Structures are given as structure tokens and as C-alpha cells.
Amino acid sequence: MENFDKGVNLGGWLSQYVAYDHEHFSTFITRADIGRIASWGLDHVRLPVDYPVFESDATPGVPNEEGFAYVDACLEWCAEAGLGVVLDVHEAPGFTFRNDLEEGDASGNTLFEDAAVQDRFVALWQMIALRYRDAPAPLILELLNEVTLPDNRLWNPLAARTVQAIREVSPDAVIMIGGTDNNAVSGLAGLVEIDDPGIVYTFHTYEPLYFTHQNAPWAAGPREWGQSPAYPGYLEGLADWLAEHPQHNQFGDQPVDRRMDRDYLADVVAPAVEFAARTGRELYCGEFGVASWVEPGSRRRWLADFYSLLREHGFGSAIWTYKAMDFGLVDAYGEVVDPEYLAIVIGDA
């Protein structure tokens, strides 16, 4: 996709913040960061935004101008730097993606069954689309991050309705839709296919999770397994451990006895390749990466293999993430975490 070939997420800025804090919003990402990203040769950012930045629960439908100002600024900085923006609603009214990695439970989400919450979601997107229909930078509107449902039955009608509502106020907007299973490649199965040339589709890839998230404190399975597998290599003992701990087997459909290597990753993304071939639609990988504490050589080899597959299939992408957040290319102080990892992202390795 033009302007959306290789990018980076701005996670932890306007999404997944510890508290709604203007000091954080004003300092975590600045114009200088956008300039730095452009200087690396990347062509876009993915901007995750949690809904309180756009509107308050106390006054839904009323724009939060202080919050919108940060998005406005990002778009202006990106326009100056020649970058595109994927604007992603990361958490929405009645929806969070965060609880299922820990407990395998999204029961707190009301968005997919509560008509009033769905009305609010659609109205929120109309407000966003209207505000940015003449955005200064190339822009894609991503409806929702990592839908937690096990299939697309409840998500499809809401996604289609939201697209229609956006089209009423912004006929030319490019709209991005991801599927279920937290936007895994498997979530493309049965995803609504809308006859609209302005629709693109997205998936995320962190497979195998027990490698990329090994010992992650927020991911119960990898944390409790407690092993540090190398890449390429095997998830030794994981099959037996999952058999003894079936509560952590929500990700257990992956072939845990198989060698992790480029062929493994090629099979992971194969359904996305098939989806693109069958539908003729653009596909984009909006998140991927390896936790920063993983042994550097393994981390780099996984990333190099995955980028080679993205190039092979012509998928645009944005790595998770630019700053901190346990996956950052730079740490909380802006220092590059691993120059060789960054070189793979940039394409110098």
C-alpha cells in the first residue's frame, strides 16, 4: 500500500496509558519522535487511541477537544515528515482487548451485544471520520483493535454498519477491518467482505506466543511456563505442560512440537496469503514483534524471518512498538534498545 509499506506503532501514548494524564500525553511522543521515525526511512505510524481521548463517558458524542488536539498534532507532525497514519481505536466504549491474555475471558465486553453501546461506537466513528476527512497526512481509519471474540458472527454486522456510517460523512476514507481471536490470522476466517475499494484488512502476528511473549508478566501462560526458548528451535516441553495446565491452552492450537523457523512462520501467515489471493484485497500486519528481554540473537532472527515473509507477500506492516511498552525500539528515555534489531526494521540488516 502506498504510504503504508513499513511503519511502527506509537503504543503507550494515547492508548494503554497508566492514567489519563496531560503531562504524559505532552511528553511521551513529540514532533522530534516523528522526525526520528521518518529519518529511519519508515513511511507511516500506527496510532492507537483509547476512546476517552475522543470523548468522555459522562458526555458521549461530545468531542474531547483536549484529547483530539494530540491526534491533530500527530497528523500535522506526520504530514510535515511525510508519514502516513493508521488511526486505530484501541479500546472502545464497552470494549477492551486486554483481559483475555491474562484470563482467557472477555466477559466484561458489552460492545458486541448491547445495542446502545453499539450506537455509541458507530457515532464515535462518525465523529472521528468527519473530523479527519481532510486530514493533512495519508490516513487509514482502523475500526477496532484485536476483537476478542472467538468468531466473527457478532463483529461482522457491527463492522459493516460502522463502515456505512463512516461513508455517510467521509466517502473517500480508507477503512481498515481486523478479525477475531485478537486479530490473529485465524480471525480472518469468516470476516465480513465489504464490496468497497476503500476497505483494507488487517491481522497481527506474535506466533508462537510462547516464544515472543516468553515470561511476559501480563500473559499468564508464558509467564507460568517460565521457559526461555530460542529461535530457531523448539518449544521443548510445552505440549506436556499445556496438557497439565489446560486453562492456558487458549493458544494451544499452534503446533507446539514443531520447530520454530521461517517455514513455521510461513504456515502461520498462509491463511492471510490465501485471504488476499481469494479476495484481491490489501492486507496489512498491524502488530508483530518480540519482547525486549528475549535473547537478542533469537529476537533478531525471528524478526528477520518475519519481515522477509511480509516482503514476499507484499503486506504493509507496523511493528510493535516505537517506545517502551516491553517491545520498544527505544526505551522510555529514547535510547535505542538494540541497534541490530532496529537495523532489521529499517532494512539495513
C-alpha positions as CSV (number, residue, x, y, z in Angstrom):
1,M,0.0,0.0,0.0
2,E,1.3,3.4,-0.9
3,N,2.5,5.3,2.2
4,F,1.8,2.2,4.3
5,D,4.6,-0.2,3.5
6,K,6.7,-0.2,6.7
7,G,5.8,1.6,9.9
8,V,5.9,1.5,13.6
9,N,3.2,1.7,16.3
10,L,3.0,4.5,18.8
11,G,1.7,2.3,21.6
12,G,1.5,3.6,25.1
13,W,1.0,7.2,24.2
14,L,-2.7,7.8,23.6
15,S,-3.6,4.1,24.4
16,Q,-2.7,1.8,27.3
17,Y,-1.6,4.7,29.4
18,V,-1.4,4.3,33.2
19,A,-3.7,7.3,33.7
20,Y,-5.4,10.0,31.6
21,D,-2.5,12.4,32.1
22,H,-1.7,15.5,30.0
23,E,1.9,15.5,31.2
24,H,2.3,12.0,29.8
25,F,0.4,12.9,26.5
26,S,2.6,16.0,26.0
27,T,5.9,14.3,26.5
28,F,5.8,10.6,25.6
29,I,5.7,11.3,21.8
30,T,6.7,14.6,20.4
31,R,7.4,16.1,17.0
32,A,11.0,15.1,17.4
33,D,10.0,11.4,17.7
34,I,8.0,11.6,14.4
35,G,11.0,13.2,12.7
36,R,13.2,10.4,14.0
37,I,10.9,7.7,12.7
38,A,10.9,9.4,9.3
39,S,14.7,9.7,9.4
40,W,14.9,5.9,9.8
41,G,13.2,5.6,6.4
42,L,9.8,4.3,7.7
43,D,6.8,5.6,5.8
44,H,4.0,5.6,8.5
45,V,2.9,5.2,12.1
46,R,0.1,3.3,13.5
47,L,-1.5,5.5,16.2
48,P,-3.5,3.5,18.8
49,V,-6.0,5.7,20.7
50,D,-8.3,4.7,23.6
51,Y,-11.8,6.2,23.4
52,P,-11.5,8.6,26.4
53,V,-9.1,10.6,24.3
54,F,-12.0,11.3,21.9
55,E,-15.0,11.5,24.3
56,S,-15.9,11.2,27.9
57,D,-18.2,8.5,29.4
58,A,-20.1,11.4,31.0
59,T,-20.7,13.2,27.7
60,P,-20.6,10.6,24.8
61,G,-20.9,12.3,21.4
62,V,-19.3,15.5,22.6
63,P,-15.7,15.8,21.3
64,N,-13.0,15.9,23.9
65,E,-11.1,18.8,22.3
66,E,-8.1,18.4,24.6
67,G,-7.7,14.8,23.6
68,F,-8.4,15.4,19.9
69,A,-5.6,18.0,20.0
70,Y,-3.0,15.3,20.5
71,V,-4.3,13.4,17.4
72,D,-4.4,16.6,15.4
73,A,-0.8,17.3,16.4
74,C,0.3,13.8,15.4
75,L,-1.3,14.2,12.0
76,E,0.4,17.6,11.5
77,W,3.8,16.2,12.5
78,C,3.4,13.2,10.2
79,A,2.4,15.5,7.3
80,E,5.5,17.6,7.8
81,A,7.6,14.4,8.0
82,G,6.0,12.7,5.0
83,L,4.5,9.9,7.0
84,G,1.1,8.2,6.8
85,V,-1.1,7.4,9.8
86,V,-3.2,4.4,10.7
87,L,-5.6,5.7,13.3
88,D,-6.6,2.8,15.4
89,V,-9.4,2.8,18.1
90,H,-7.5,0.6,20.5
91,E,-10.2,0.5,23.3
92,A,-13.8,1.5,22.6
93,P,-16.8,2.1,24.7
94,G,-17.8,-1.4,26.1
95,F,-14.6,-3.0,24.8
96,T,-11.1,-3.9,26.0
97,F,-8.8,-6.4,24.4
98,R,-6.5,-6.6,27.5
99,N,-8.2,-9.1,29.8
100,D,-8.1,-12.2,27.7
101,L,-4.3,-12.8,27.6
102,E,-4.4,-13.0,31.4
103,E,-7.6,-14.9,32.0
104,G,-9.0,-16.1,28.6
105,D,-12.1,-14.1,29.4
106,A,-13.7,-11.2,27.6
107,S,-16.9,-11.3,29.5
108,G,-16.6,-7.7,30.6
109,N,-17.1,-6.6,27.0
110,T,-20.6,-5.3,26.2
111,L,-20.0,-3.8,22.7
112,F,-20.9,-6.8,20.7
113,E,-24.4,-7.4,22.3
114,D,-25.5,-4.1,23.7
115,A,-27.4,-2.0,21.1
116,A,-26.9,1.2,23.0
117,V,-23.1,0.7,23.2
118,Q,-23.0,-0.2,19.5
119,D,-24.9,3.0,18.7
120,R,-22.3,5.0,20.7
121,F,-19.4,3.1,18.8
122,V,-20.9,4.0,15.4
123,A,-21.5,7.6,16.4
124,L,-17.9,7.8,17.7
125,W,-16.6,6.7,14.4
126,Q,-18.7,9.2,12.5
127,M,-17.3,11.9,14.7
128,I,-13.7,10.8,14.0
129,A,-14.3,10.3,10.3
130,L,-15.9,13.7,9.9
131,R,-13.1,15.5,11.7
132,Y,-10.4,13.9,9.7
133,R,-12.0,13.6,6.2
134,D,-9.5,16.2,5.0
135,A,-6.6,15.1,7.1
136,P,-3.2,16.6,6.2
137,A,-1.4,13.2,6.1
138,P,-2.4,10.0,4.3
139,L,-4.8,8.3,6.7
140,I,-6.4,4.9,7.3
141,L,-9.2,4.5,9.9
142,E,-8.9,1.2,11.7
143,L,-12.2,0.3,13.3
144,L,-11.1,-1.7,16.4
145,N,-8.0,-3.3,17.8
146,E,-7.9,-7.1,18.5
147,V,-11.5,-8.2,18.7
148,T,-11.6,-10.7,21.5
149,L,-14.5,-12.9,20.1
150,P,-13.9,-16.5,19.1
151,D,-15.6,-15.9,15.7
152,N,-16.8,-13.1,13.5
153,R,-20.6,-13.7,13.9
154,L,-21.2,-10.7,16.2
155,W,-18.5,-8.5,14.9
156,N,-19.4,-8.6,11.2
157,P,-22.7,-6.7,11.3
158,L,-21.2,-4.0,13.6
159,A,-18.2,-3.6,11.3
160,A,-20.4,-3.3,8.2
161,R,-22.7,-0.8,9.9
162,T,-19.8,1.3,11.0
163,V,-18.3,1.4,7.5
164,Q,-21.7,2.5,6.2
165,A,-21.8,5.3,8.8
166,I,-18.3,6.5,8.0
167,R,-19.2,6.5,4.3
168,E,-22.1,8.9,5.1
169,V,-19.6,11.6,6.3
170,S,-16.4,10.6,4.5
171,P,-17.0,8.9,1.2
172,D,-13.3,8.5,0.3
173,A,-11.9,7.4,3.7
174,V,-9.7,4.3,3.7
175,I,-11.1,1.9,6.3
176,M,-9.3,-1.0,7.9
177,I,-11.0,-4.0,9.4
178,G,-9.4,-6.8,11.5
179,G,-10.9,-10.1,12.7
180,T,-11.4,-12.0,15.8
181,D,-9.1,-14.1,18.0
182,N,-7.3,-10.8,19.0
183,N,-6.7,-10.1,15.3
184,A,-4.8,-13.3,14.8
185,V,-4.5,-14.6,11.2
186,S,-7.2,-17.2,12.1
187,G,-9.6,-14.2,12.7
188,L,-9.7,-13.6,9.0
189,A,-11.9,-16.7,8.6
190,G,-15.4,-15.6,8.0
191,L,-14.6,-11.9,8.3
192,V,-17.1,-9.7,6.5
193,E,-16.1,-8.9,3.0
194,I,-17.5,-5.5,2.0
195,D,-17.7,-4.5,-1.7
196,D,-15.9,-1.2,-1.3
197,P,-12.5,-0.4,-2.8
198,G,-11.7,1.7,0.2
199,I,-11.6,-1.3,2.6
200,V,-8.4,-3.0,3.6
201,Y,-7.9,-5.8,6.1
202,T,-5.5,-6.4,8.9
203,F,-4.0,-9.1,11.1
204,H,-1.5,-9.3,13.9
205,T,1.3,-11.9,14.4
206,Y,3.0,-12.8,17.6
207,E,3.3,-16.5,16.9
208,P,4.4,-18.6,18.6
209,L,3.2,-16.7,21.7
210,Y,5.3,-18.8,24.0
211,F,8.4,-17.6,22.2
212,T,7.6,-13.9,21.5
213,H,5.9,-13.4,25.0
214,Q,8.1,-15.8,27.0
215,N,8.0,-14.9,30.7
216,A,5.8,-11.8,29.9
217,P,4.2,-10.8,33.3
218,W,0.8,-10.0,31.7
219,A,0.5,-13.2,29.8
220,A,-0.4,-16.0,32.2
221,G,0.5,-19.0,30.1
222,P,4.1,-17.9,29.0
223,R,4.7,-16.4,32.5
224,E,3.8,-19.6,34.4
225,W,5.5,-21.9,31.9
226,G,8.6,-19.9,32.7
227,Q,10.9,-21.1,29.9
228,S,13.1,-19.1,27.5
229,P,13.1,-20.9,24.2
230,A,15.5,-19.9,21.4
231,Y,14.6,-19.1,17.8
232,P,15.0,-21.1,15.6
233,G,14.3,-24.0,17.8
234,Y,11.7,-25.9,19.7
235,L,9.2,-25.1,22.5
236,E,10.6,-28.0,24.4
237,G,8.2,-29.5,27.0
238,L,5.4,-27.1,26.2
239,A,3.0,-29.7,24.9
240,D,3.2,-31.7,28.1
241,W,3.0,-28.6,30.2
242,L,-0.2,-27.4,28.4
243,A,-1.7,-30.9,28.9
244,E,-1.2,-30.4,32.6
245,H,-2.4,-26.8,32.5
246,P,-5.3,-26.8,30.1
247,Q,-6.5,-23.4,31.4
248,H,-3.6,-21.9,29.4
249,N,-4.4,-23.8,26.2
250,Q,-6.5,-21.0,24.6
251,F,-3.5,-20.5,22.3
252,G,-2.8,-24.3,22.2
253,D,-3.9,-24.9,18.6
254,Q,-0.4,-23.9,17.5
255,P,1.8,-26.8,16.6
256,V,3.9,-26.8,19.8
257,D,6.0,-29.8,18.9
258,R,7.2,-28.3,15.6
259,R,10.5,-26.5,15.0
260,M,10.1,-22.7,15.0
261,D,11.7,-21.3,11.9
262,R,10.8,-19.4,8.7
263,D,8.8,-22.3,7.4
264,Y,6.8,-22.3,10.6
265,L,6.1,-18.6,10.3
266,A,5.2,-19.0,6.6
267,D,2.5,-21.5,7.6
268,V,1.3,-19.1,10.3
269,V,0.6,-16.3,7.7
270,A,-0.6,-18.7,5.0
271,P,-4.3,-18.0,5.7
272,A,-3.6,-14.3,5.2
273,V,-1.9,-15.1,1.9
274,E,-4.9,-17.2,0.9
275,F,-7.4,-14.4,2.0
276,A,-5.5,-11.8,-0.1
277,A,-5.4,-14.1,-3.1
278,R,-9.1,-15.1,-2.8
279,T,-10.5,-11.6,-2.2
280,G,-8.0,-9.4,-4.1
281,R,-7.9,-7.1,-1.0
282,E,-5.0,-5.3,0.5
283,L,-3.7,-6.9,3.7
284,Y,-1.7,-5.2,6.5
285,C,0.0,-6.6,9.5
286,G,-0.7,-4.0,12.2
287,E,1.3,-5.6,15.1
288,F,4.2,-8.0,15.5
289,G,7.5,-8.3,17.4
290,V,9.4,-10.0,20.2
291,A,9.6,-8.9,23.8
292,S,12.7,-6.8,24.6
293,W,14.1,-9.2,27.2
294,V,14.3,-12.2,24.8
295,E,17.8,-13.3,24.0
296,P,18.9,-10.8,21.3
297,G,20.0,-13.2,18.6
298,S,16.8,-15.2,18.8
299,R,14.8,-11.9,18.7
300,R,16.6,-10.7,15.6
301,R,16.3,-13.9,13.7
302,W,12.6,-14.1,14.3
303,L,12.2,-10.5,13.1
304,A,14.3,-11.0,10.0
305,D,12.3,-14.1,9.0
306,F,9.0,-12.4,9.6
307,Y,10.0,-9.3,7.6
308,S,11.1,-11.5,4.7
309,L,7.6,-13.0,4.6
310,L,6.0,-9.6,4.7
311,R,8.1,-8.5,1.7
312,E,7.5,-11.7,-0.1
313,H,3.7,-11.3,0.0
314,G,3.6,-7.5,-0.3
315,F,2.0,-6.9,3.1
316,G,2.3,-3.5,4.6
317,S,3.1,-3.5,8.3
318,A,3.8,-1.7,11.6
319,I,6.0,-3.3,14.2
320,W,5.0,-3.1,17.9
321,T,6.3,-0.6,19.1
322,Y,8.3,2.6,18.9
323,K,8.9,3.4,22.6
324,A,9.0,1.3,25.9
325,M,5.9,-1.0,26.3
326,D,8.3,-4.0,26.7
327,F,8.7,-4.2,22.9
328,G,10.1,-0.8,22.2
329,L,12.6,0.1,19.6
330,V,13.7,2.8,22.0
331,D,13.4,2.7,25.8
332,A,11.5,5.2,28.0
333,Y,14.3,7.7,27.7
334,G,14.5,7.4,23.9
335,E,17.7,5.3,23.7
336,V,17.8,2.6,21.1
337,V,17.3,-0.8,22.8
338,D,19.1,-3.0,20.2
339,P,20.7,-1.3,17.2
340,E,20.8,-4.6,15.3
341,Y,17.1,-5.2,15.8
342,L,16.4,-1.6,14.7
343,A,18.6,-2.2,11.6
344,I,16.3,-5.1,10.6
345,V,13.3,-2.9,11.0
346,I,14.9,-0.1,8.9
347,G,16.1,-2.6,6.3
348,D,19.8,-2.1,6.8
349,A,20.5,-5.6,8.0
